[in-house]
Amino acid sequence: MTHAPTVADELRRMIDASGKSQREIAAAVGYERPNVVSMMVKGQTKVPLQKAPAFAKACGADPIAFTSLVMSEYHPEAWEVLRDVFGAPH
């Protein structure tokens, strides 16, 4: 049985696919220490919503898709309302 990827799963996948180190991603997103990214990849802390697009861009991934995943996992009720009002992202 497969499960939908979590934000932590997807962040790990994006970083691995980028070929960049967690230190490089952290710096690109504006963090001085890569341990913050490590904690996010392990699911120990959440990816801040306002940083989600920057994480995706730093990894060369789709910022809309990653931000959508962050919203759906961390703020499901708000995400449902936004999707109802504005439509699903493309």
Rosetta constraint file for C-alpha pairs under 8 A:
AtomPair CA 5 CA 9 HARMONIC 5.51 0.50
AtomPair CA 5 CA 10 HARMONIC 6.04 0.50
AtomPair CA 6 CA 10 HARMONIC 6.13 0.50
AtomPair CA 6 CA 69 HARMONIC 7.74 0.50
AtomPair CA 6 CA 73 HARMONIC 7.37 0.50
AtomPair CA 7 CA 11 HARMONIC 5.99 0.50
AtomPair CA 7 CA 43 HARMONIC 7.85 0.50
AtomPair CA 7 CA 47 HARMONIC 7.72 0.50
AtomPair CA 7 CA 66 HARMONIC 7.84 0.50
AtomPair CA 7 CA 69 HARMONIC 6.43 0.50
AtomPair CA 7 CA 70 HARMONIC 5.99 0.50
AtomPair CA 7 CA 73 HARMONIC 7.23 0.50
AtomPair CA 8 CA 12 HARMONIC 6.16 0.50
AtomPair CA 8 CA 40 HARMONIC 6.02 0.50
AtomPair CA 8 CA 41 HARMONIC 4.65 0.50
AtomPair CA 8 CA 42 HARMONIC 6.17 0.50
AtomPair CA 8 CA 43 HARMONIC 5.19 0.50
AtomPair CA 9 CA 13 HARMONIC 6.20 0.50
AtomPair CA 9 CA 41 HARMONIC 6.85 0.50
AtomPair CA 10 CA 14 HARMONIC 6.01 0.50
AtomPair CA 10 CA 66 HARMONIC 7.78 0.50
AtomPair CA 11 CA 15 HARMONIC 6.13 0.50
AtomPair CA 11 CA 40 HARMONIC 7.81 0.50
AtomPair CA 11 CA 41 HARMONIC 6.02 0.50
AtomPair CA 11 CA 55 HARMONIC 7.98 0.50
AtomPair CA 12 CA 16 HARMONIC 6.10 0.50
AtomPair CA 12 CA 41 HARMONIC 5.42 0.50
AtomPair CA 13 CA 17 HARMONIC 6.03 0.50
AtomPair CA 14 CA 18 HARMONIC 6.06 0.50
AtomPair CA 14 CA 56 HARMONIC 7.35 0.50
AtomPair CA 14 CA 59 HARMONIC 5.81 0.50
AtomPair CA 14 CA 60 HARMONIC 7.82 0.50
AtomPair CA 14 CA 61 HARMONIC 6.63 0.50
AtomPair CA 15 CA 19 HARMONIC 6.69 0.50
AtomPair CA 15 CA 20 HARMONIC 6.40 0.50
AtomPair CA 15 CA 21 HARMONIC 7.31 0.50
AtomPair CA 15 CA 22 HARMONIC 7.16 0.50
AtomPair CA 15 CA 25 HARMONIC 7.57 0.50
AtomPair CA 15 CA 59 HARMONIC 5.76 0.50
AtomPair CA 16 CA 20 HARMONIC 7.19 0.50
AtomPair CA 17 CA 59 HARMONIC 7.54 0.50
AtomPair CA 18 CA 59 HARMONIC 5.01 0.50
AtomPair CA 18 CA 60 HARMONIC 6.39 0.50
AtomPair CA 20 CA 24 HARMONIC 6.05 0.50
AtomPair CA 20 CA 25 HARMONIC 6.70 0.50
AtomPair CA 20 CA 59 HARMONIC 7.51 0.50
AtomPair CA 21 CA 25 HARMONIC 6.35 0.50
AtomPair CA 22 CA 26 HARMONIC 5.92 0.50
AtomPair CA 22 CA 34 HARMONIC 5.75 0.50
AtomPair CA 22 CA 37 HARMONIC 6.43 0.50
AtomPair CA 22 CA 38 HARMONIC 7.10 0.50
AtomPair CA 23 CA 27 HARMONIC 6.19 0.50
AtomPair CA 23 CA 33 HARMONIC 7.12 0.50
AtomPair CA 23 CA 34 HARMONIC 4.72 0.50
AtomPair CA 24 CA 28 HARMONIC 6.18 0.50
AtomPair CA 25 CA 29 HARMONIC 6.19 0.50
AtomPair CA 25 CA 34 HARMONIC 7.85 0.50
AtomPair CA 25 CA 37 HARMONIC 7.91 0.50
AtomPair CA 25 CA 55 HARMONIC 7.17 0.50
AtomPair CA 25 CA 58 HARMONIC 5.99 0.50
AtomPair CA 25 CA 59 HARMONIC 7.09 0.50
AtomPair CA 26 CA 30 HARMONIC 6.12 0.50
AtomPair CA 26 CA 31 HARMONIC 4.92 0.50
AtomPair CA 26 CA 32 HARMONIC 6.82 0.50
AtomPair CA 26 CA 33 HARMONIC 6.74 0.50
AtomPair CA 26 CA 34 HARMONIC 5.28 0.50
AtomPair CA 26 CA 36 HARMONIC 7.71 0.50
AtomPair CA 26 CA 37 HARMONIC 6.25 0.50
AtomPair CA 27 CA 31 HARMONIC 5.33 0.50
AtomPair CA 27 CA 32 HARMONIC 6.14 0.50
AtomPair CA 27 CA 33 HARMONIC 7.78 0.50
AtomPair CA 27 CA 34 HARMONIC 7.72 0.50
AtomPair CA 28 CA 54 HARMONIC 7.77 0.50
AtomPair CA 28 CA 55 HARMONIC 7.97 0.50
AtomPair CA 28 CA 58 HARMONIC 6.02 0.50
AtomPair CA 29 CA 51 HARMONIC 7.03 0.50
AtomPair CA 29 CA 54 HARMONIC 5.65 0.50
AtomPair CA 29 CA 55 HARMONIC 6.06 0.50
AtomPair CA 29 CA 58 HARMONIC 6.91 0.50
AtomPair CA 31 CA 36 HARMONIC 7.52 0.50
AtomPair CA 34 CA 38 HARMONIC 6.43 0.50
AtomPair CA 35 CA 39 HARMONIC 6.17 0.50
AtomPair CA 36 CA 40 HARMONIC 6.43 0.50
AtomPair CA 37 CA 41 HARMONIC 6.17 0.50
AtomPair CA 38 CA 42 HARMONIC 6.25 0.50
AtomPair CA 39 CA 43 HARMONIC 6.20 0.50
AtomPair CA 39 CA 44 HARMONIC 5.02 0.50
AtomPair CA 39 CA 45 HARMONIC 5.68 0.50
AtomPair CA 40 CA 44 HARMONIC 5.79 0.50
AtomPair CA 40 CA 45 HARMONIC 5.00 0.50
AtomPair CA 40 CA 46 HARMONIC 5.75 0.50
AtomPair CA 40 CA 47 HARMONIC 6.09 0.50
AtomPair CA 47 CA 51 HARMONIC 6.84 0.50
AtomPair CA 47 CA 52 HARMONIC 6.53 0.50
AtomPair CA 47 CA 70 HARMONIC 7.44 0.50
AtomPair CA 48 CA 52 HARMONIC 6.46 0.50
AtomPair CA 49 CA 67 HARMONIC 7.11 0.50
AtomPair CA 49 CA 70 HARMONIC 6.71 0.50
AtomPair CA 49 CA 71 HARMONIC 7.34 0.50
AtomPair CA 51 CA 55 HARMONIC 6.21 0.50
AtomPair CA 52 CA 56 HARMONIC 6.40 0.50
AtomPair CA 52 CA 63 HARMONIC 7.08 0.50
AtomPair CA 52 CA 66 HARMONIC 6.57 0.50
AtomPair CA 52 CA 67 HARMONIC 5.31 0.50
AtomPair CA 52 CA 70 HARMONIC 7.17 0.50
AtomPair CA 53 CA 57 HARMONIC 6.17 0.50
AtomPair CA 53 CA 63 HARMONIC 4.54 0.50
AtomPair CA 53 CA 64 HARMONIC 7.10 0.50
AtomPair CA 53 CA 66 HARMONIC 7.03 0.50
AtomPair CA 53 CA 67 HARMONIC 6.02 0.50
AtomPair CA 54 CA 58 HARMONIC 5.96 0.50
AtomPair CA 54 CA 63 HARMONIC 7.35 0.50
AtomPair CA 55 CA 59 HARMONIC 6.30 0.50
AtomPair CA 55 CA 63 HARMONIC 7.75 0.50
AtomPair CA 56 CA 60 HARMONIC 6.10 0.50
AtomPair CA 56 CA 61 HARMONIC 4.74 0.50
AtomPair CA 56 CA 62 HARMONIC 5.87 0.50
AtomPair CA 56 CA 63 HARMONIC 4.89 0.50
AtomPair CA 56 CA 66 HARMONIC 6.39 0.50
AtomPair CA 57 CA 61 HARMONIC 5.71 0.50
AtomPair CA 57 CA 62 HARMONIC 6.93 0.50
AtomPair CA 57 CA 63 HARMONIC 6.15 0.50
AtomPair CA 61 CA 66 HARMONIC 7.84 0.50
AtomPair CA 62 CA 66 HARMONIC 6.37 0.50
AtomPair CA 63 CA 67 HARMONIC 5.89 0.50
AtomPair CA 64 CA 68 HARMONIC 5.94 0.50
AtomPair CA 64 CA 89 HARMONIC 7.02 0.50
AtomPair CA 65 CA 69 HARMONIC 6.29 0.50
AtomPair CA 65 CA 89 HARMONIC 7.79 0.50
AtomPair CA 66 CA 70 HARMONIC 6.25 0.50
AtomPair CA 67 CA 71 HARMONIC 6.14 0.50
AtomPair CA 68 CA 72 HARMONIC 6.06 0.50
AtomPair CA 68 CA 79 HARMONIC 7.97 0.50
AtomPair CA 68 CA 89 HARMONIC 7.79 0.50
AtomPair CA 69 CA 73 HARMONIC 6.09 0.50
AtomPair CA 70 CA 74 HARMONIC 5.88 0.50
AtomPair CA 70 CA 75 HARMONIC 7.68 0.50
AtomPair CA 71 CA 75 HARMONIC 5.04 0.50
AtomPair CA 71 CA 76 HARMONIC 6.35 0.50
AtomPair CA 71 CA 78 HARMONIC 7.76 0.50
AtomPair CA 71 CA 79 HARMONIC 5.71 0.50
AtomPair CA 72 CA 76 HARMONIC 4.55 0.50
AtomPair CA 72 CA 79 HARMONIC 5.67 0.50
AtomPair CA 72 CA 80 HARMONIC 7.74 0.50
AtomPair CA 75 CA 79 HARMONIC 6.01 0.50
AtomPair CA 76 CA 80 HARMONIC 6.07 0.50
AtomPair CA 77 CA 81 HARMONIC 6.48 0.50
AtomPair CA 78 CA 82 HARMONIC 6.22 0.50
AtomPair CA 79 CA 83 HARMONIC 6.05 0.50
AtomPair CA 80 CA 84 HARMONIC 6.14 0.50
AtomPair CA 81 CA 85 HARMONIC 6.15 0.50
AtomPair CA 82 CA 86 HARMONIC 5.73 0.50
AtomPair CA 82 CA 87 HARMONIC 7.26 0.50
AtomPair CA 83 CA 87 HARMONIC 4.54 0.50
AtomPair CA 83 CA 88 HARMONIC 5.19 0.50
AtomPair CA 83 CA 89 HARMONIC 7.88 0.50
AtomPair CA 84 CA 88 HARMONIC 7.75 0.50
